[in-house]
Amino acid sequence: MREFIPHVITPEEAETLAVSVVTKDYSNNDPIVDKIKKAIESVIKLNWEPPSLTRLEKHHKSHDWHIDTGSNNHMLWCDYGCSVLLTNTEDAGFLEYRDGRIILPEEHFCGLAIHSSDIEHRTDQPGNRVTFLAFIAEDKSEEK
């Protein structure tokens, strides 16, 4: 499974989250994070309780090919990986899936990429990339 939803947040909201990764005042209860979570919930039935997690990541180097259950299978609980690019610069690089689909920074900026955890992907970036990430366990409970 793979989905992409453009413009889930505004450029101003992306900048606010990107700054919070530097100032270390990121909160999982932020209204901007809530907005992203609602967009994710529109696509998949999920459980936000642990072990599901969200985080902001600032990286200045590429992530090699991987799946979201972890290189050492330390996140076998993870059913979906999600990302929103928070920096709108050419050196933020791109998200690429093994089948060749590439999401360029101008597309991924403020847009939400969702994929099942078994889909191999990577980022290729020459510069800094600030990203909102979510690793999610699917809600497998029965509806009543």
C-alpha positions in Angstrom: 0.0 0.0 0.0 1.3 3.4 -0.9 -0.6 6.8 -0.8 0.4 10.4 -1.2 -1.7 13.4 -0.1 -0.4 16.8 -1.2 -0.6 19.9 1.0 -1.7 18.4 4.3 -0.1 21.4 6.1 0.8 24.9 5.0 4.3 26.2 4.4 4.0 28.3 7.5 3.1 25.2 9.6 6.0 23.3 8.0 8.4 26.0 9.0 7.0 26.1 12.6 7.6 22.3 12.9 11.0 22.5 11.3 12.1 25.2 13.8 10.9 23.1 16.7 13.3 20.3 15.8 16.1 22.8 16.4 14.7 24.3 19.5 13.7 20.9 20.9 10.2 22.0 21.7 8.4 19.4 19.5 5.2 18.1 21.1 3.1 15.1 19.9 0.1 17.1 21.0 0.8 20.1 18.7 -2.2 21.3 16.6 0.0 20.9 13.4 0.9 17.4 14.3 -2.9 16.7 15.0 -3.6 18.0 11.5 -1.1 15.5 10.0 -2.5 12.7 12.2 -6.0 13.4 10.9 -4.7 13.1 7.3 -3.1 9.8 8.1 -6.3 8.6 9.8 -8.2 9.4 6.6 -6.3 6.6 4.8 -5.6 3.9 7.4 -7.2 2.5 10.5 -4.5 2.9 13.1 -3.5 2.9 16.8 -1.6 6.0 18.1 -0.8 4.2 21.4 2.7 2.9 21.9 4.6 1.4 20.2 3.4 3.8 17.4 5.4 6.9 17.5 6.0 10.2 15.8 9.1 12.3 15.6 10.9 15.1 13.8 14.1 14.2 12.1 16.9 16.5 10.8 19.4 14.7 8.6 22.2 15.9 6.5 22.9 12.6 4.9 20.9 10.1 2.8 19.0 7.1 4.2 20.0 4.0 2.2 17.4 1.4 1.1 15.3 0.2 4.0 11.9 -1.0 5.2 10.2 0.5 8.3 10.3 -2.6 10.5 14.0 -1.7 11.1 17.3 -3.0 9.8 17.5 -5.4 12.7 13.8 -6.1 12.8 13.5 -4.0 16.0 10.2 -2.5 14.8 8.3 -5.6 13.7 5.2 -4.0 15.2 5.3 -1.2 12.5 2.7 -1.6 9.8 3.0 1.9 8.1 5.6 4.6 7.7 4.6 8.2 7.0 6.5 11.3 6.2 6.0 15.0 5.6 8.9 17.0 4.3 9.2 20.2 6.3 12.0 21.9 4.3 11.5 23.4 0.8 15.0 23.4 -0.5 16.5 21.6 -3.5 19.2 20.0 -1.3 16.5 18.4 0.9 16.6 15.6 -1.7 13.9 13.2 -2.6 12.1 10.1 -1.4 12.4 7.1 -3.7 10.7 3.8 -3.7 12.4 0.7 -5.0 10.0 0.5 -8.0 11.4 3.8 -9.2 8.7 6.2 -8.0 10.3 9.4 -6.8 8.7 12.1 -4.7 10.7 15.3 -5.4 11.1 17.9 -2.6 8.8 20.4 -4.2 6.1 17.7 -4.2 6.9 16.2 -0.8 7.1 19.6 1.0 3.9 19.8 3.1 2.7 16.6 1.5 2.1 13.3 3.2 3.7 10.1 2.0 2.2 6.9 3.5 3.4 3.4 2.7 3.1 -0.1 4.3 6.2 -0.9 6.3 7.3 -3.7 3.9 7.8 -1.2 1.0 11.5 -0.6 0.4 12.5 3.1 0.1 15.3 5.6 0.6 16.1 9.3 0.7 18.8 10.8 -1.4 19.9 14.2 -0.2 22.9 16.4 -0.5 21.9 18.8 2.3 19.7 19.1 5.4 16.3 17.5 5.3 13.8 18.1 8.1 10.9 15.6 8.2 8.0 14.7 10.3 7.9 10.9 10.6 5.3 8.5 11.9 5.7 4.8 12.4 2.4 3.3 13.1 0.9 0.0 14.3 -2.4 -0.8 12.6 -5.5 -0.9 14.8 -6.4 -4.6 14.6 -9.3 -4.4 17.1 -12.7 -5.5 16.1 -15.3 -2.8 15.6 -18.3 -3.2 17.8 
